[in-house]
Amino acid sequence: MQQKDHPFVRNAMKNKDILRRARKRIGWLMPGLRVKRWVFVLLMGTTLIGVGFAILLLDVYRTSAPSLWLTLLSILSLNFMARPLRALLFGGLGVALTWYGIWGLNRSLLTPFMQPGRNVLDTVSTFRKRERGPRIVVIGGGTGLSTLLRGLKAHSHNITAIVSVADDGGSSGELRRSIGILPPGDIRSCLTALADDETLMGQIFQYRFAEGNGLGGHSLGNLLITALTEITGSFEEGVAESGRVLAVHGRVLPASLHDVRLVADVEVSATQHEVRVRGESKIPEAAGRIRRVWLEPDNPLPYPPTIQAILNAELIVIGPGSLYTSLIPNLLIPDLADALRSTRALKFYVCNVATQPGETDHYQCGDHASNLEKHAGKGVFDTIIANNVWEGTLPEGIQFVTIEPQLEERYSIYATDLLDKDRIWRHDSNKLAQVIMDLFYERTGPL
């Protein structure tokens, strides 16, 4: 029997269709839109205005001498009809006109902010749903974290991204060395991913100047964060102001405000000897097996709002992203890792779809999880979310991250298709976010 032919599935689809039709019928009366209260206030206001006007007309009608305009007023007020019928007629007409006026006003005010092809009700309903979404904390950095954020922002506005500050390559590294600012690159990507509209402002924020001039290689978003940092006097305020520029719902926080460097002991394949590599961008270039990473200076203090966000979260997601250079640097901050073990939130670790050359060559899912625990300690995640579809041709030097047969004996694992069909070495934003939210609601119940 196919899954869609199962009686339980048919009943579920039927009930879902009934709810969809009911939603269309009751429209603005649905709970949670915060509209009915204001409709009631408007109706009360217009009713009181009508009562006052009626008292005035009644006084004129009773005290004035008979005349042509009083006769006309009597006809317009339907004086020849029974009072209950007149009250029902005028009351119904008043409610209809008030409702039509509210609808037209809302449409006029909200049209500039609506996405093409979506009506006012869908826009307001979606906004309220996201506003009531769970408190989510995501931890990581790089492309993987921004990919996840693009999917999660469709489910909640209450998202906090905690980003590594160990980056020392590219534009971020240059700004870090020349100005002394914390690396803004990963934070810029996360802000862009959380923006309401990534089309124009996102492209501007991610715009990178061409090589060969004074700004060659720099991202405009990095320069904007740097400028706002100097204007506001602090890196965290500069990031917050950048979020306001992009109309971001949620927060992007640095894991620490300390200037830290990532250091690794790498076993070089050619010589079988370990070398010490300093600098996040240089670690993958060592072309060996990473044995251990740590931060210098050791034991940096976390940025306090990150601890508060973790302890207040309902859902925490670690990854996806580069294991040693994006995820683990956050968890090497002792207080941050302790907060992860102490929080009552549901904690997921999202394993990468494919290996990263020079960092996780030939790694399987269990290798990722065990090395994460090796550096951060046990208890930092409850469940692993992994991809189990390994189809297509990957670029040279990259392999799919497969799941070991006995791994379920060591960890709680949820495996499903998470591939981005256009870039099969990465996660699909919407697939990953939907799986995370489904698992969350399955374990905690709907809000």
Long-range contacts (C-beta under 8 A, 24 or more apart in sequence): 27-121, 28-121, 30-125, 32-128, 32-129, 32-132, 33-124, 33-125, 33-128, 34-128, 35-124, 39-99, 39-102, 42-98, 42-102, 43-95, 43-98, 46-94, 46-98, 47-94, 50-94, 130-154, 130-155, 130-156, 130-157, 130-249, 131-157, 131-158, 132-447, 133-157, 133-158, 133-447, 134-158, 134-314, 134-315, 134-440, 134-444, 134-447, 135-160, 135-309, 135-312, 135-313, 135-314, 135-315, 136-160, 136-313, 136-314, 136-315, 136-316, 136-317, 137-161, 137-162, 137-309, 137-310, 137-313, 137-315, 137-316, 137-317, 137-345, 138-162, 138-316, 138-317, 138-318, 139-255, 139-316, 139-317, 139-318, 139-319, 139-327, 139-330, 139-331, 140-164, 140-318, 140-319, 140-320, 140-321, 140-326, 140-327, 140-330, 141-167, 141-186, 141-321, 141-322, 141-325, 141-326, 141-327, 141-329, 141-330, 142-186, 142-189, 142-321, 142-322, 142-325, 142-326, 143-189, 143-321, 143-426, 144-319, 144-320, 144-321, 144-322, 144-326, 144-350, 144-352, 144-426, 144-427, 145-186, 145-189, 145-190, 145-193, 145-319, 145-320, 145-321, 145-326, 146-189, 146-190, 146-192, 146-193, 147-193, 147-320, 147-426, 147-427, 147-429, 147-432, 148-317, 148-319, 148-320, 148-350, 148-427, 148-429, 148-432, 148-433, 149-190, 149-193, 149-194, 149-250, 150-193, 150-198, 150-429, 150-433, 151-428, 151-429, 151-430, 151-431, 151-432, 151-433, 151-434, 152-317, 152-433, 152-436, 152-437, 153-193, 153-194, 153-249, 153-250, 154-430, 154-433, 155-433, 155-437, 157-249, 157-250, 158-250, 159-194, 159-249, 159-250, 159-251, 160-250, 160-251, 160-252, 160-253, 160-306, 160-309, 160-313, 161-190, 161-194, 161-250, 161-251, 161-252, 161-253, 162-253, 162-254, 162-255, 162-306, 162-309, 162-310, 162-330, 162-336, 163-187, 163-190, 163-252, 163-253, 163-254, 163-255, 163-330, 164-255, 164-325, 164-326, 164-327, 164-329, 164-330, 165-254, 165-255, 165-256, 165-257, 165-258, 165-259, 165-260, 165-329, 166-260, 166-261, 166-262, 166-280, 166-295, 166-325, 166-329, 167-280, 167-281, 168-261, 168-262, 168-279, 168-280, 168-281, 169-279, 169-280, 169-281, 170-217, 170-281, 171-208, 171-217, 171-218, 171-219, 171-222, 172-222, 173-281, 174-217, 174-218, 175-218, 175-222, 175-223, 175-226, 176-259, 179-226, 180-259, 181-225, 181-226, 181-229, 181-235, 182-235, 182-254, 182-257, 182-259, 184-221, 184-222, 184-225, 184-226, 184-239, 185-219, 185-222, 186-326, 187-225, 187-239, 187-252, 187-254, 188-219, 188-221, 188-222, 188-225, 188-242, 190-252, 191-221, 191-239, 191-242, 191-243, 191-246, 191-248, 191-252, 192-221, 192-246, 194-243, 194-246, 194-248, 194-249, 194-250, 194-252, 195-246, 195-247, 195-248, 196-246, 196-247, 196-248, 196-249, 197-247, 201-245, 201-246, 201-247, 202-246, 205-246, 236-303, 236-305, 251-305, 251-309, 253-303, 253-305, 253-306, 253-309, 254-303, 254-306, 255-302, 255-303, 255-306, 255-329, 255-330, 255-333, 255-336, 256-300, 256-301, 256-302, 256-303, 256-333, 257-301, 257-303, 258-297, 258-300, 258-301, 260-295, 260-296, 260-297, 260-300, 260-329, 261-295, 261-296, 262-293, 262-294, 262-295, 262-325, 262-329, 263-293, 263-294, 263-295, 263-296, 264-290, 264-291, 264-292, 264-293, 264-294, 264-324, 265-290, 265-291, 265-292, 265-293, 266-290, 266-291, 267-291, 280-325, 280-329, 283-324, 283-325, 283-358, 283-359, 284-322, 284-325, 284-356, 284-357, 284-358, 284-359, 285-358, 286-358, 287-358, 288-358, 289-361, 290-324, 290-359, 292-375, 293-324, 293-328, 293-329, 293-332, 293-375, 294-332, 295-329, 295-332, 295-333, 299-333, 299-334, 300-333, 301-333, 301-335, 302-333, 302-335, 302-336, 302-339, 306-336, 306-339, 307-335, 307-336, 307-339, 310-336, 310-339, 310-340, 310-343, 310-345, 311-339, 311-342, 311-343, 313-343, 313-345, 314-345, 314-346, 314-440, 314-444, 315-345, 315-346, 315-348, 315-436, 315-440, 316-340, 316-343, 316-345, 316-346, 316-347, 316-348, 317-347, 317-348, 317-349, 317-350, 317-436, 318-347, 318-348, 318-349, 318-350, 318-372, 318-380, 318-381, 319-349, 319-350, 319-351, 319-352, 320-350, 320-351, 320-352, 320-353, 320-427, 320-432, 321-352, 322-356, 322-359, 322-360, 323-352, 323-356, 323-359, 323-360, 323-363, 323-368, 323-371, 323-372, 324-359, 324-360, 324-371, 325-359, 327-372, 328-371, 328-372, 328-375, 328-376, 331-372, 331-375, 331-376, 331-380, 332-375, 332-376, 337-376, 337-377, 337-380, 340-376, 340-379, 340-380, 340-381, 341-377, 341-379, 341-380, 346-382, 346-383, 346-439, 346-440, 346-443, 346-444, 347-380, 347-381, 347-382, 347-383, 348-381, 348-382, 348-383, 348-384, 348-385, 348-436, 348-439, 349-380, 349-381, 349-383, 349-384, 349-385, 350-384, 350-385, 350-386, 350-427, 350-432, 350-436, 351-384, 351-385, 351-386, 351-387, 351-401, 352-401, 353-387, 353-400, 353-401, 353-418, 353-419, 353-424, 353-425, 353-426, 353-427, 354-394, 354-398, 354-399, 354-400, 354-401, 354-424, 354-425, 354-426, 355-398, 355-399, 355-400, 355-401, 356-398, 357-397, 357-398, 360-401, 361-397, 361-399, 362-399, 363-401, 364-401, 364-402, 364-403, 364-404, 365-401, 365-402, 365-403, 365-404, 365-407, 365-413, 366-403, 366-404, 366-407, 366-410, 366-411, 368-401, 369-407, 369-410, 369-411, 382-412, 383-411, 383-412, 383-413, 383-414, 383-439, 384-411, 384-412, 384-413, 384-414, 385-413, 385-414, 385-415, 385-418, 385-432, 385-435, 385-436, 385-439, 386-413, 386-414, 386-415, 386-418, 387-415, 387-416, 387-417, 387-418, 387-419, 387-427, 388-415, 388-416, 388-417, 389-417, 389-418, 389-419, 391-419, 391-424, 392-419, 392-424, 394-424, 394-425, 395-425, 398-425, 414-439
